[in-house]
Amino acid sequence: MLYYLAQLLKSSIDLPGIGLFQYITFRAAAAAITALIICFFIGPKIIAKLKKNQLGEQAKKELSAVGNHSLKAGTPTMGGLIVLLALLLPTILWADVANWFVILIVMTTAWLGGVGFLDDYLKVVKKLPNGLIGRYKIIGQISIGLIVGSVIYFFPELFSKTFHIFNTSSTIPFAKNINFDFGYLYIPIVVFIMTATSNAVNLTDGLDGLAIGTVGIAVFALALIAYVSGNAQFSNYLNIMYLHGSGELTIFAAALIGAALGFLWFNSYPAQVFMGDTGSLALGGAVGGLCILLKKELLLPILGGIFFAETLSVIIQVAYFKYTKKKYGEGKRLFRIAPIHHHFEKGGIHESKIVTRFYIVAVMLAIITMATFKVR
């Protein structure tokens, strides 16, 4: 909104500094700072409100003997509301809200945040142990995937005059001048990515500061990718797809970085608030949505390596348990407990050390992701 206000003022009044609003870098920095301020302002108020209404995390029996999770029961949850407000408001303020890259990423984040909020509401307020029934949650994830995939597939002209060249393609890591075209499978691929990433971040959200920190690191890399993809000179120099208008996603990504840092202030060990599914599903959708819109879907296993490993550990654990039960009559576990961050925690490593080490790995993966543009 401020972007259009600045354009209006520039055309009628010659105000000093008004030209800054045309620069993505300026608006991205402003969005990040705005997100931080919103977090610091509304964070304590929302946490106090959650405490007053006794909307706290329920004790998890399977984690009773792991670390100090038994002490975390009662900690306010649904803190994802802080993240959503600190992310969406600055994006609406500073980005070009008529840009379809921005429209779809905001819609994706808000949609999945709504699905997560409903799940948290049923668990915390209505005291339903399992919250939103699994199949309804999946329906919510599939629905937004179908919407995003269909808009990209059927209406590429909404993005730019040249977007149709790349609308069903994806960059192949470490490959030069070669893109992979999903063709008719594009919409199912988008649905899979959206569902997988939102669930993967949800699984990662098990230790104080883990999910929000690793998402922030991944999105920092995506902010850089968005900026160079939307810049004709930089994209030509790096020999990557030039996606006209995608630079506006830099502002969304910057707001997400600011929101992640602001929420980490309250969510770092020992956490004052948990994000709940309200935050984790929305953040997972945001990461997946950015990769989809920037045509970097195949980079997700590298950039989102932490989330990939967390999900894989659960799949392997369940599959191995079922296999051994069928073969030997007794199910065995490959990990002490899954997801894998709890495996390390049950091994005696303090959760703050696990989180820090996961951050280090996430930074390494982000660097490798950026290196794929030159090492090819």
C-alpha positions as CSV (number, residue, x, y, z in Angstrom):
1,M,0.0,0.0,0.0
2,L,2.8,2.4,0.8
3,Y,4.3,1.5,-2.5
4,Y,1.3,2.9,-4.4
5,L,1.0,5.9,-2.0
6,A,4.6,6.8,-2.8
7,Q,4.0,6.5,-6.5
8,L,0.9,8.8,-6.1
9,L,2.9,11.4,-4.1
10,K,5.8,11.3,-6.5
11,S,3.5,12.1,-9.4
12,S,1.9,15.1,-7.6
13,I,4.5,16.3,-5.1
14,D,8.2,16.3,-5.3
15,L,9.1,15.1,-1.8
16,P,12.8,14.5,-1.0
17,G,13.5,10.8,-0.6
18,I,10.1,9.6,-2.1
19,G,12.0,7.9,-4.9
20,L,13.4,5.4,-2.4
21,F,10.1,3.5,-2.5
22,Q,10.8,2.3,-6.0
23,Y,13.8,0.3,-4.8
24,I,13.1,-3.3,-3.7
25,T,16.2,-3.2,-1.4
26,F,14.8,-0.2,0.6
27,R,11.3,-1.7,0.9
28,A,12.7,-5.1,1.9
29,A,14.8,-3.6,4.7
30,A,11.7,-1.5,5.8
31,A,9.6,-4.7,5.8
32,A,12.1,-6.6,7.9
33,I,12.3,-3.7,10.5
34,T,8.5,-3.3,10.5
35,A,8.1,-7.1,11.2
36,L,10.6,-6.9,14.1
37,I,8.8,-3.9,15.6
38,I,5.4,-5.6,15.3
39,C,6.8,-8.7,17.0
40,F,8.2,-6.7,19.9
41,F,5.0,-4.7,20.3
42,I,2.3,-7.4,19.9
43,G,4.4,-10.4,21.1
44,P,4.1,-9.7,24.9
45,K,0.4,-8.8,24.5
46,I,-0.5,-12.0,22.7
47,I,1.5,-14.1,25.1
48,A,-0.2,-12.5,28.0
49,K,-3.6,-13.1,26.4
50,L,-2.8,-16.7,25.8
51,K,-1.7,-17.1,29.4
52,K,-4.8,-15.4,30.7
53,N,-7.0,-17.8,28.7
54,Q,-4.9,-20.8,29.7
55,L,-4.2,-21.7,26.1
56,G,-1.1,-23.7,26.8
57,E,0.7,-26.7,25.3
58,Q,-0.6,-30.1,26.4
59,A,1.7,-32.7,27.8
60,K,2.9,-35.3,25.3
61,K,3.2,-38.7,26.8
62,E,5.7,-40.0,24.2
63,L,8.1,-37.2,25.3
64,S,7.7,-37.5,29.0
65,A,11.0,-39.2,29.3
66,V,12.8,-37.0,26.8
67,G,14.7,-33.9,28.0
68,N,12.6,-31.5,30.1
69,H,9.5,-31.7,27.9
70,S,7.3,-32.6,30.9
71,L,8.1,-29.1,32.2
72,K,6.8,-27.4,29.0
73,A,3.2,-28.4,29.5
74,G,1.2,-25.2,29.9
75,T,3.5,-23.0,27.9
76,P,1.3,-20.7,25.8
77,T,0.8,-22.0,22.2
78,M,-0.8,-20.6,19.1
79,G,2.1,-18.0,19.0
80,G,2.1,-18.4,15.3
81,L,-0.4,-15.5,15.4
82,I,2.6,-13.3,16.2
83,V,4.5,-14.6,13.2
84,L,1.5,-14.2,10.8
85,L,0.8,-10.7,11.9
86,A,4.4,-9.7,11.7
87,L,4.8,-11.2,8.3
88,L,1.6,-10.3,6.5
89,L,1.2,-6.7,7.7
90,P,4.6,-5.5,6.5
91,T,4.2,-7.4,3.2
92,I,0.9,-5.6,2.6
93,L,2.4,-2.3,3.6
94,W,5.7,-2.4,1.6
95,A,5.1,-4.8,-1.3
96,D,3.3,-4.3,-4.6
97,V,0.0,-6.0,-3.6
98,A,-1.2,-6.1,-7.2
99,N,1.7,-8.4,-8.1
100,W,0.6,-12.0,-8.5
101,F,3.8,-13.4,-7.0
102,V,2.9,-11.5,-3.8
103,I,-0.8,-12.3,-4.0
104,L,-0.2,-16.1,-4.2
105,I,2.5,-16.2,-1.5
106,V,0.3,-14.1,0.9
107,M,-2.7,-16.3,0.1
108,T,-0.7,-19.5,0.7
109,T,0.7,-18.3,4.0
110,A,-2.7,-17.0,5.3
111,W,-4.6,-20.1,4.1
112,L,-2.2,-22.6,5.8
113,G,-2.1,-20.4,8.8
114,G,-5.9,-20.7,9.0
115,V,-5.7,-24.4,8.7
116,G,-3.1,-24.5,11.5
117,F,-5.2,-22.1,13.7
118,L,-8.2,-24.4,13.3
119,D,-6.1,-27.3,14.4
120,D,-4.7,-25.5,17.4
121,Y,-8.1,-24.1,18.3
122,L,-9.6,-27.6,18.4
123,K,-6.7,-29.0,20.5
124,V,-6.2,-26.1,22.9
125,V,-9.6,-24.5,23.3
126,K,-12.0,-27.4,22.5
127,K,-9.6,-29.9,24.2
128,L,-9.8,-32.4,21.3
129,P,-6.6,-34.5,21.7
130,N,-5.9,-34.8,18.0
131,G,-7.2,-31.4,16.9
132,L,-8.3,-31.2,13.3
133,I,-8.9,-34.6,11.8
134,G,-5.9,-35.5,9.6
135,R,-7.8,-35.9,6.4
136,Y,-9.3,-32.4,6.8
137,K,-5.9,-30.9,7.3
138,I,-4.7,-32.7,4.2
139,I,-7.7,-31.3,2.3
140,G,-6.7,-27.8,3.4
141,Q,-3.1,-28.3,2.2
142,I,-4.1,-29.9,-1.1
143,S,-6.7,-27.2,-1.8
144,I,-4.1,-24.3,-1.6
145,G,-1.7,-26.4,-3.7
146,L,-4.4,-26.9,-6.4
147,I,-5.1,-23.1,-6.4
148,V,-1.5,-22.1,-6.7
149,G,-0.6,-24.8,-9.2
150,S,-3.7,-24.0,-11.4
151,V,-3.0,-20.2,-11.4
152,I,0.6,-20.8,-12.5
153,Y,-0.3,-23.5,-15.1
154,F,-3.4,-21.9,-16.7
155,F,-2.8,-18.2,-16.2
156,P,0.9,-17.5,-16.6
157,E,0.1,-14.1,-18.2
158,L,-1.0,-12.8,-14.8
159,F,2.7,-12.8,-13.7
160,S,4.4,-11.3,-16.8
161,K,4.4,-11.5,-20.6
162,T,7.3,-14.0,-20.5
163,F,6.4,-16.1,-17.5
164,H,4.7,-18.8,-19.7
165,I,8.2,-19.8,-20.9
166,F,9.0,-21.1,-17.4
167,N,5.7,-21.6,-15.7
168,T,6.0,-25.4,-15.5
169,S,9.8,-25.5,-15.3
170,S,12.3,-25.8,-12.5
171,T,16.0,-25.0,-12.1
172,I,18.1,-28.2,-11.9
173,P,20.8,-27.7,-9.2
174,F,24.4,-27.6,-10.6
175,A,23.1,-27.8,-14.2
176,K,23.8,-25.0,-16.7
177,N,21.3,-23.9,-19.3
178,I,19.1,-26.9,-18.4
179,N,15.7,-26.6,-16.8
180,F,13.4,-29.5,-15.9
181,D,9.8,-29.2,-17.3
182,F,7.2,-30.9,-15.2
183,G,4.6,-30.5,-18.0
184,Y,1.2,-32.0,-17.3
185,L,2.4,-33.2,-13.9
186,Y,3.1,-29.6,-12.7
187,I,-0.1,-29.2,-10.6
188,P,0.2,-32.5,-8.8
189,I,3.9,-31.6,-8.1
190,V,2.9,-28.2,-6.6
191,V,0.3,-30.0,-4.4
192,F,2.9,-32.5,-3.2
193,I,5.5,-29.8,-2.5
194,M,3.0,-27.6,-0.6
195,T,1.7,-30.5,1.5
196,A,5.2,-31.9,2.1
197,T,6.9,-28.6,3.2
198,S,4.1,-27.5,5.5
199,N,4.1,-30.9,7.2
200,A,7.9,-31.0,7.3
201,V,8.2,-27.7,9.1
202,N,5.4,-28.9,11.4
203,L,7.5,-32.0,12.3
204,T,10.6,-29.8,12.8
205,D,8.8,-27.7,15.4
206,G,9.7,-29.8,18.4
207,L,12.5,-27.9,20.2
208,D,12.6,-24.3,21.4
209,G,13.6,-22.0,18.5
210,L,14.3,-24.9,16.1
211,A,11.7,-24.4,13.4
212,I,11.6,-20.6,13.4
213,G,15.4,-20.4,13.2
214,T,15.9,-22.9,10.4
215,V,13.0,-21.4,8.4
216,G,14.6,-17.9,8.8
217,I,17.9,-19.2,7.5
218,A,16.3,-20.9,4.5
219,V,14.2,-17.8,3.7
220,F,17.3,-15.6,3.8
221,A,18.7,-17.6,0.9
222,L,15.3,-17.4,-0.8
223,A,15.3,-13.6,-0.4
224,L,18.6,-13.4,-2.3
225,I,17.3,-15.8,-5.0
226,A,14.1,-13.7,-5.3
227,Y,16.1,-10.5,-5.8
228,V,18.5,-11.9,-8.5
229,S,15.6,-13.7,-10.2
230,G,13.7,-10.5,-10.6
231,N,16.7,-8.5,-11.8
232,A,17.5,-8.8,-15.5
233,Q,21.2,-8.0,-15.1
234,F,21.9,-10.3,-12.2
235,S,19.8,-13.2,-13.6
236,N,21.6,-12.9,-16.9
237,Y,25.0,-12.8,-15.1
238,L,24.2,-15.9,-13.1
239,N,22.5,-17.5,-16.2
240,I,19.3,-18.3,-14.3
241,M,15.6,-17.7,-15.2
242,Y,14.7,-14.1,-15.3
243,L,11.2,-13.9,-13.7
244,H,9.9,-10.4,-14.2
245,G,8.1,-9.2,-11.1
246,S,9.4,-11.9,-8.8
247,G,11.7,-9.4,-7.1
248,E,8.7,-8.3,-5.0
249,L,9.0,-11.7,-3.2
250,T,12.2,-10.3,-1.7
251,I,10.0,-8.0,0.4
252,F,7.8,-10.9,1.6
253,A,11.0,-12.9,2.4
254,A,12.6,-10.0,4.3
255,A,9.4,-9.6,6.3
256,L,9.5,-13.3,7.1
257,I,13.2,-12.9,8.3
258,G,12.2,-10.0,10.5
259,A,9.2,-12.0,11.9
260,A,11.4,-15.0,12.5
261,L,14.0,-13.0,14.4
262,G,11.2,-11.3,16.4
263,F,9.5,-14.5,17.3
264,L,12.8,-16.2,18.2
265,W,13.1,-13.5,20.9
266,F,10.2,-15.2,22.7
267,N,10.7,-18.7,21.4
268,S,14.4,-19.3,22.1
269,Y,15.2,-21.6,25.0
270,P,13.5,-21.6,27.4
271,A,10.5,-20.7,25.2
272,Q,7.9,-18.2,26.5
273,V,5.5,-19.3,23.7
274,F,5.2,-22.0,21.0
275,M,4.1,-21.2,17.5
276,G,1.8,-24.3,17.2
277,D,0.4,-25.4,13.9
278,T,-0.8,-21.9,13.3
279,G,2.8,-20.9,12.7
280,S,4.5,-24.1,11.5
281,L,2.0,-24.9,8.7
282,A,2.1,-21.3,7.5
283,L,5.9,-21.2,7.5
284,G,6.2,-24.5,5.7
285,G,3.7,-23.3,3.1
286,A,5.7,-20.0,2.8
287,V,9.0,-21.8,2.1
288,G,7.4,-24.2,-0.4
289,G,5.5,-21.4,-2.0
290,L,8.6,-19.3,-2.5
291,C,10.4,-22.2,-4.1
292,I,7.5,-22.9,-6.4
293,L,7.0,-19.2,-7.5
294,L,10.8,-18.8,-8.0
295,K,11.0,-22.0,-10.0
296,K,13.5,-23.5,-7.6
297,E,11.4,-26.6,-6.5
298,L,14.3,-29.0,-7.1
299,L,16.5,-27.0,-4.7
300,L,14.2,-27.8,-1.8
301,P,15.9,-31.0,-0.7
302,I,19.2,-29.0,-0.3
303,L,17.9,-25.7,1.1
304,G,15.3,-27.4,3.2
305,G,17.7,-30.3,4.1
306,I,16.8,-30.0,7.8
307,F,13.1,-30.3,7.1
308,F,13.8,-33.1,4.7
309,A,15.9,-35.1,7.2
310,E,13.2,-34.6,9.9
311,T,10.5,-36.0,7.7
312,L,12.7,-38.8,6.4
313,S,13.5,-39.9,9.9
314,V,9.8,-40.3,10.7
315,I,9.1,-42.2,7.5
316,I,12.1,-44.5,8.1
317,Q,11.1,-45.1,11.7
318,V,7.5,-46.0,10.9
319,A,8.5,-48.2,7.9
320,Y,11.2,-50.0,9.9
321,F,8.9,-50.6,12.8
322,K,6.2,-52.1,10.5
323,Y,8.7,-54.2,8.6
324,T,10.3,-55.7,11.8
325,K,6.9,-56.3,13.3
326,K,5.7,-58.2,10.2
327,K,8.9,-60.2,10.0
328,Y,9.8,-60.9,13.6
329,G,6.5,-60.4,15.3
330,E,7.9,-57.4,17.3
331,G,8.4,-53.9,16.0
332,K,11.9,-52.4,16.4
333,R,13.0,-48.8,16.2
334,L,15.9,-47.5,14.1
335,F,16.0,-44.2,16.0
336,R,15.6,-43.8,19.8
337,I,12.6,-41.6,18.9
338,A,11.5,-39.7,15.8
339,P,11.7,-37.0,14.5
340,I,15.5,-37.0,14.6
341,H,15.9,-34.0,16.9
342,H,14.3,-36.0,19.7
343,H,16.7,-38.9,18.8
344,F,19.6,-36.7,19.7
345,E,17.8,-35.3,22.7
346,K,17.1,-38.7,24.1
347,G,20.8,-39.5,23.6
348,G,21.6,-36.9,26.3
349,I,22.3,-33.8,24.2
350,H,20.7,-30.6,25.6
351,E,18.1,-29.2,23.3
352,S,19.8,-25.8,23.0
353,K,23.0,-27.5,21.7
354,I,20.9,-29.5,19.2
355,V,19.2,-26.3,18.0
356,T,22.5,-24.5,17.6
357,R,24.0,-27.4,15.6
358,F,20.9,-27.6,13.4
359,Y,21.3,-23.9,12.7
360,I,24.9,-24.5,11.6
361,V,23.8,-27.2,9.3
362,A,21.0,-25.0,7.9
363,V,23.6,-22.2,7.2
364,M,25.8,-24.7,5.4
365,L,22.9,-25.9,3.3
366,A,21.9,-22.3,2.5
367,I,25.5,-21.6,1.3
368,I,25.5,-24.8,-0.8
369,T,22.2,-23.7,-2.3
370,M,23.6,-20.4,-3.4
371,A,26.7,-22.1,-4.7
372,T,24.6,-24.1,-7.1
373,F,24.2,-21.0,-9.2
374,K,27.9,-20.7,-9.9
375,V,29.2,-24.3,-9.6
376,R,27.8,-25.8,-12.8
